[in-house]
Amino acid sequence: MRVLRIREHGGPEVIRPEDDPEPVPGPDEVVVDVTHVGMNHLDVWVRRGVPGHAFPLPLIPGADIAGVRRDTGERVVVHPAISCLRCPACLAGRQDLCRTFRIRGERTNGGCAERIVVPASQVLPADGLDPAEAAALPLAGLTAWHLLLGRARIQPGDRVVILGAAGGVGSLAVQIALLAGARVAAVASTPEKRAAVRALGAEHTWSPDEAVGGARAWTDRAGVDLVVDSAGGRSFLDGVAMLRWGGALATFGATGAAEVALDLRVLFFKQLTLLGCTMGTHAELQAMWGAVRAGRLRAVVDRVLPMSRIGSAHALLEGRSAIGKVVLEQDL
């Protein structure tokens, strides 16, 4: 069986094809023949390495997996995360707070392989869905669902600004906020990306340089209820500047800069709330997937590349040129 494996950090050349033994399922496990893997910026961090964070190399990348369940022949996607299911957090339905919580392709082997073995409880039905779109949904969709509906608990009529709205999570966050009845504005870096976000239903779109002024004009200077950010740095601080008194900023990444210099007086005088978010719970994944299966939520796929061209996929993510998700198709 062929796999892609990272044995040391570096450029795209460190992702190399290798031969592995055929996976053997244990009790309550199934074999999934992998057809597609959705790319996430997490894949870039795993490949490059992150100062102060140890990834368990060697590692097979790929959190978002779509394929065919071998024992039944049905198309499925795989839960992108694993937790112990026994600790108090898991038993309370907060698997995302489990101390052994890990993401496929980040703390345990992922899906860039011909086949994988997973617990039967971790596959979701995907018959009737385009397999490339299905592979683009689990991690990003769960993150956006948990962030907006679980952590921020947005309400109908809330004014929400999505920063980086043309990305994988951002494009789904726009749709989920609209499903919840919020009014949505979005920030994206190019005219093409802003057009794509408007097509999803955003009420206003701005470039990063226009965003703070645009949000103030949209709300008659009162500020917005919620800002969603994944970049950090200037983007995070601009998000804080857009908030109304009592507003909230939710962050799920730091693709631009991991540290910010925040004036704490703004935080406590305006009584702002800062929300961190990583992935979500099993129940939230089921709810999000129900919206997908009902046709209420869809992935934006920029392009599909052969899995053997994973280096080109990394270049697209690092260059921030993709609109939506980049997906790999099996050709190992």
N, C-alpha and C positions, 0 to 999 in steps of 0.2 A: 504494500500500500504506500502511495506517495503522500508526503506531507510537506508543508513549508515550516521551517523552524528558524528561530533566532537563538544563536548561541552566545553572541556578544553584542553590545550596543554599538551603533554606528549609523552609516548611511543605508540606503535601500539595499545595497549589496550584501548586508548581513542576513537578509532573509533568503535562505537557501533551500532548495528542494532536497529531500532525503527520503530514504526508504524506511518504513516502520513495519512492525508485525501487524497482522490483521487484528483489529480490536475484538475482544470476546465479551459478550454481555454477561453480567451476573444476574442474580435474582432481581426481578422488577426493573430490569434495564432493557433497552432496545437499541438496535443498530440503526443509524440514520445515514443513508447515502447522501452526502452533501452535494447540493447542486449550486447554491449561491451563498455568498458571505457578504454582508454589508460592512462597509468601512466606517470607522469612527476616528475622531482625532485621538482617542485613546491609543489607537494602533501606532500613531506617530510617537507618542510618549514612550510606549513600550519599546519601540525600536531604538529611539535615541537614548533612552535612559533619563531619569529625573534625579538631580542632585538630592541626596538625603533619603532617597527611596530605593529600596532593593527589590527588583523584580526577580522572580524565581527562574532564572535562565538555566538550561535551555527551555524554550517555550514555543508552542504553536500558537500563532496569533488568530484573532477573529472572534468577536463576541456575538455577532448577529448571524445566525445560521438558519438557512432554509434547505430542505431536502426531502427525501422520500423515506418513510419508515419502512424498513425492509420486511417486517413480519406482516404488515397489512397492505403495503403498497400505497398508502395515502400520503399526500403532501402535508408537511408539517413545518413549523418553525420551533426553535428551541429557546427556552428561557435563557436569557443571557447571563444570569447570575445564579450562584449556589449559596445556600446557607445551611446551618446544621439542622433546622426544623425541630430542635429539642430544647433550646435555651428559653428562658422567660420571654425574651423579645420575640422569638419565632412563634412561641405558643400564643402570644398576645396578638399575632398577626402583623408584627413589625419585623419581617425578615430582613429589611434593609438596615436594621440596627443590630443584627447579629454580629458578634465579635469575630466570627469566622466567615462573614460575608465576603464573597469574592466574585469577580467578574471573569467570565470566560475570556481567554486570551490575554488576561492581565495578571491574575494570580493562579490560574490553572489553565491547562491547554484549551485552545479554542478550536475553531472550525475550519481552518485552512488545511484541509486534509480530504482524502477521498471519502472516508467514512469516520464516524465517531460513535461512541457508546454513551448514552445518557439515561438517567432515570426516566421511566415511562411517564412519571408524573410531571416531567418538565417539557413535554411536547404539547404544542397547541395545533389544532387543525388549520390547514391552509389550503385545502382543496377549493378551487374556484378563484383563487387569487393569483395574480401574476407572480411567479416565484421570485423575480428580482425585486419587485416592490415589497413582497412579504419579508425578504431578507433585510430590507431597509428600515423596518418598523420596530422591532422589539426594544432595543436599548433606548433609542431616541424617543419612541412613543411612550414607553414607561416613564422615562425621565420627565418628559413634558407633562404627562398626566399627573404624576405624583407632585410635581412642583406647583402646578396651577390649582389642582383640585384637592390634593392632600395637604400640602404645606401652606400655600397662600389662601386656599379656600375662597377663590374669587366668586363674586356674586353677579347676577344680572345687572347690567348697567355700569359696572366698574370700568374705569378707563385703564387699559393695560398697554404698556409699550414693550415690545419685544425687540431687544437689541440683537444684531446678528441674525435677523429673521429669515435669511435665505439659506441658513444651514440646516442640517438634518433635524436637530431638536427644535430650532427656531421655526422652521416651516410647519412642524407639527404643533408647536405651541400656539401659533396663530390660529390654526384650525380648532384646537381644543378650547381656547379662550372664546372663540366665536360660538362653539357648541354650548358653552356655559352661559351665553347671553351677554358677554362683555363687549365693550367697544374697544377695538384693537387698532393701534398704530404701530408702525414697524420702522426699524432702522436697518439699512443695508448699504453696502459700500459702492455699488455701481448702478447705473440706470437699469441694466438688464436684471439685476437681482431685485431692485425695487419693483420693476414691472411684474416679476414672478410672484412677489409677495402680494401685490395688489390683486393679482388674479386669484389668490387664495381668499380674498375678502377683506384685507386690511383697509381701514377707513382712510388713513394717511400713511405716507411713507416719506422718510427723510434720509439724507446722507448723514454720516456721523457728525459732520460740521454743522449741520442744520438742526440736529436732534433736540438740543436743549431749548432753543428758541421755538422750534416747532411744537414741542410739548407744552410750553408755556402759552403759546397762542391758542392751541387746541382747547386748553382748559381755562382761558381768560386769566392766566397767571396763577390759578389755584393749585396746579400740580396734579399729577396722575395718581391713581390708587396703587398701581403695581408696576414695577419695572423688572424685566427678566434679562439677566446678563450672563454671558459665558466667557467673556474675554478678560475681565479684570482690568487693572490699570486705569487709563483715562476713561474707558467705557464704563467701568464701575462708578467712577466719580461723576460722570455725566448722568448716570442713572440716578444717583442720590440727588443731584441738582433738579431732576424732573419731578421729584415726589412732592405730593401734598403733605401738609401736617398730618401725622398719623399714618402715612403711606408705608409701603413695604418694598424692599428690593430682594429678589430671589436670585441666587447665583448657583450655577451647576458646573462651573469650569473656570479655568484661568489660562485660556489659550494665548492671551496676549501678555499678561504680566500677573504674577502670583501675589505681588505685594502692592498695597495702596497706602497712601498717607491720608487718612480720613480725619477730618476735624470733628472730634467727638462732641463739640458743642452743637453742631448741626444735628447730630444723632439724637442727643437728649432733649434739646430745646424743641425740635420738631416731632419728638416722640416717634421716631422711625423704627421700623422693624427690619432686621436683616435675617434672611432665611437661607440656609444652606441645604442643598439637595443632591443626593446621589441615588440614582435609580429609583426603586420603589418596592411595593409589597406584591405578594402573589395575587391578592384580591384586586389591586390596581391594574396589574397586568391583564387579568381576566376581563376587567371592565373595559380597558383600552382596546383589547383584542375584540371584544364584542362590538365596539364602535367601528372597528376596521371591517369586521365581517358583515356589518349592516350597511356598509358603504358610506358611513358618515365621516370617515377619516382615511386619508390616503397618503402614501409616501410620495415625495417629490424625488425622482431619480434623475440625476444629471447624466450619468452614462453607466454602461455595463462593460467591464473589461474582463478578458480572460484571467483566471487566477494566477497563471504564470507571469502576468504583467503587474504583479502587485507593486513593484517599484514605481510604475507610472501612476498607480492609484495614490501612493504616498506623495508623489510630487504634486498631484492635484490638491490634496489636502493641505500640504505645506504652502502651496501658492495661493490658497483660498480662492481658487477660480471656479470651483464647482458650485452649482445652484442645487441645493438639496444633497442627496446622497450619491456616493460612488459605490457600485456593487461589483463584486467579483463573481465570475461564472466558472464553474468547474472545468478544468482542462488538464489537471495534473496527470 
